[in-house]
């Protein structure tokens, strides 16, 4: 199943001003057969020498944001090589949230992430056996797909083969697409973090997906944050109703609430640290708690 790592485009030496000179601009070919697309990305590398675990970051429908870069720096400070993939810049678009945004074929972002994994595998400072993926909203859907067995099989049928050993673990923040994965099976550990009040990507299907997968032995956990909305980890995001975002692709329904939630954000950072610390940093003495969502008597989602 292991394919040869394709030619990697050269690294740019220009420091990204927007990232405070904390990253380098790089480009790599995605994994689309025959006509791979060149994808720009931002690479954050920790100080020191050696082989570091890696994390690929997949942005939401609004594209790479200050929050995405903040997460990348957070990973870098904790000893990870972090790669922020810019799927929209690769296609010459700014966003994919509004009804007027262009349609992007579902397989393209999956192929971008496989190309990103190949890119990290080509680097001497990355421990190829310990690379994870994390995504937000639209990117969260693909983070889940990248560790979903049936999704990988469909990719293989298109000629896209995940380089071994693949992504070791995945995190999805308020991901879309949970309903499409009910009845399927994650083959690597998966952590989903979502607001119980999210009216853009509802928490219910993610809970159903996790329960369905766990019944068949998958390592899938879901954390529901009571009262939290989409973008709960975007520091400084005021509670706002976005009237021009597509909430449901099937019906074309518009509008969703976004808001920062400091307590949910702090807990999410802690859980991501523990989850990737266990699965990517070989901290075998640490056992991440499995979180099983339940509903309180007053209807509020809780976690335990």
N, C-alpha and C positions, 0 to 999 in steps of 0.2 A: 504493500500500500504506500510505501514511502516513495515520493517523487523527488527527483533532483531539484534543488533549490534554484529557481530561475535567476537570470541576470538581475542584479539590483542596481537601480540608477544611483548615480553618485550623490553623496551628501553635500548639501550646500553648507558653506562655512559662515554664512551670514546669520548673525544672532537676531532672533525675533524681538523687536522692540516691544511689541504688545505683551510679551511674556516677561518683560523686565530682564532681557538677556539671560534668561534661565534655560533656554532651549535652542535647538538648532533646527533649521528647515531641512527636511529630507523629502525624497520622492521614491516611490517604489511601484512596480507593476502589480496590478491586482491579479486574481487567479482566473479571470474569465478566459476560457480556452480560445485559441486562434487570434483573437483581437483583444489582448489585455489592455486595460486603461491605466495610464499613469496617475497615481494618486499622491497628492501632497500631504504631508504630515508634519507634526512638531514632535521632536525627540527630546526628552528630559532624561539626563543621565546623572546618577548620584556620584558624589566624589569618592575617590578611592580606586582601588584596582580589584580585579577579580571578576567572577561571573555572578551577576545579579539576577534575581527573579524579574520577570517582565510583566507589564500590564498594558493591554491595548484598550484605549478609551474611544467609545463610539458615541458621537453627539446625537442630540435629539433633532426634531424637525426644524428648529430654529438655527441649526448649525453650531459650529464651534463658538463657545461663548467664554466670557471671563470666568464663569463658574467651572467650565470644563478645564480650563488652564489652571484654575486654583486646585482642582482635584489632582491634576498632573504633578503640580509642584508638591502637593501633599504626599503623593506616592514617592516622588524623588527623594524627599526629605527622610523617608522611611526605608530607603535602600532599594527601591525598585527602578528599573528602566521603564519609563512611561512613554507610550507612543499615542499621540492624539491624531486620529485619522480624520481628514477633512473630505468626506465623500461629496459634499456639495461643491466645493471649489473644483474638484476633479471634473464636475459636470457643468461648470459655469453657471451655477444657480446660487441664490442667497438663502432661500428657505424652501421648505416643503410642507408648510402647515396650512396655508390658505387654499381656498378653492381654485385660485388662479395659478397656483404653482404647478410646474410640469410633473407628469407622472414618471416616477422612477421604478423601473422593473425590480421586483422584490429580490431577485437573485444578485443584483449589483452590489448591495451593501454587504451581503454575505461574502461575495467574492473579494471585496475590499479587505474584509477582516482576515480572510485566508491569506491574502497577499501580505497583510501586515504581520501575520504570524511567520510567514516565510522570511520576511525582512528581518525580524528580530532573531530568528534562527541563524541568519547569516552573520550576526555580530558576535565577535569573540568575547564581548563583555556581558552577554546574556546567557543565563542557564536555560537552555532550550527545553529542559524537562520540567520547568516551572514557570509557565507563562499563563496568565489569566486574562479574562476579558470583562469589561464593565461597560454598561451602556445606559443611557437615559431616554425614556419615552420610546421614540422610534428606534433609537440605538439599543435600548433595552430589549426590544423584541428580537433584534439580531444577536445580542449577547446570549439570549436564551436559545435561539436556533443553533448557534455554534456548538452547543453541548447537547443538542437534541439528536438522538440516534436517527430517526426518520428523516430529519432535515439533512443530516450528513449523507444519508443514502441517496436522497434526491439529488444532492450536489454531485455525488459520484457518478450518477447516471448522466449528468451533463458534462462529465470530464473534469470536475473540480474535486481534487482529493486533498483532504486535510493532512498537512505534514505531521508525521508522528513526533511526539505523542499527542499532538493536538493541544487544545486549551484545557488546562488542568481543572479550572473552576471558573464560574461565571457569576456575575452580579447584575441584576436588572433593577434599575430605579424606575418606579411607576411605568412598567413596560406596557406597550400595546401588544396585541396578538396573543394574550394568554388563552383566549377561547379557542384559537386554532390549534393549540398544543394539548388540549384536554384529550386524553386517550393516547397520547404519545409518551415518549420516555426519554428523560435526560440521562445521559450515560456518564456525566461528570457532575460533581456537586454544584448546586445552583441555589443562590440566595436572592429572593425578591423582596424589595423594600418599597412600600406603597402607602399612600395616605388613605385612611378609611373614608374620607370625604371627597376623594378624587372624583371629579365629574367629567374628566377627560378620558382617562383610562381607568375604568372601574375595577375595584379590588376584587369583587366577587369571582369573576372568571379566573383570576390568578390563584385564589384559594382553591377553587375547584380543580384547576390544573395540578397544583401541588398535591392535593389529596389523592387525585387519580394516579399520579406518578409514584407517590410514596407507597400506595397499595401494591405496586409492582416492584418495590425495592429500591426506587431511586432516592438519592440524597438531595431532597428539595425542601427548602424552608421558606416561609413567608412571614414577614413582619408587617402588621397593620398599625399605622399610627393614628390614633383617634383624633379627629378634627383636622387632620392634615390634608393639604391639597397638592396638586401637581406643582413641581418645582419647590418642594418643601426644603430642599437643600441649597437653593440658590440664595445666598446671603444678600440681604437688602431688598429682595423682591417683595414689594408691597402687594397686599391682597388686591387682585385685579381680575376683572372678567374680560377675557379676550373674545371679542365677538366675531373675529375673522379667522378663526382656526377651525379646521374640520374635525369634528368630534367622532363622527361615524362615517367611514368610507362607503358603507353600504347604502345609507339613507341620505348622506350629504348633510346631516345635521351639523350646525355650527355652534360654537361658543363653549368656553371652559374657564374655570377659575384657577388662578395660580397664586401662590403665596408662600413666603418663607416661614418656616416653623423652627425656631432655634432648638427646642428640645428634641424634635424629631431628627434634625440635622446632626446634633451631637451624638444621639444614639446610633444613627446610621453610620457615622464615621467610626464609632467604636466597633460596630458589628463588622464593617468592611475590614477594619484592621485585624480583628480576630479571625475572620473567615479566610482572608488571603494569607494572614500570618500562619495559619494552620496548613493550608493547602499548598502554598507557594514557598514558604520559608522553612519548611520542615520542622516547625515547632511542635514536635510530636507530643510534648507534654501538655499542650493546650488542646482541649476538646471544645469545639464551638457548639454552643447550645442549639439544639433543634427547637425552633419556635413554631408552635402550632396555633394558628389563629382560632379564636372562638368569638362568639357574640354574647355580650352581656345582656341581662334581662331588660335593660332600657334601650337595647338596640345598638349601643355603641360597640364598635370593634375594639377588642382588647388584644393584648399579647401576653404570653406567659413563657 
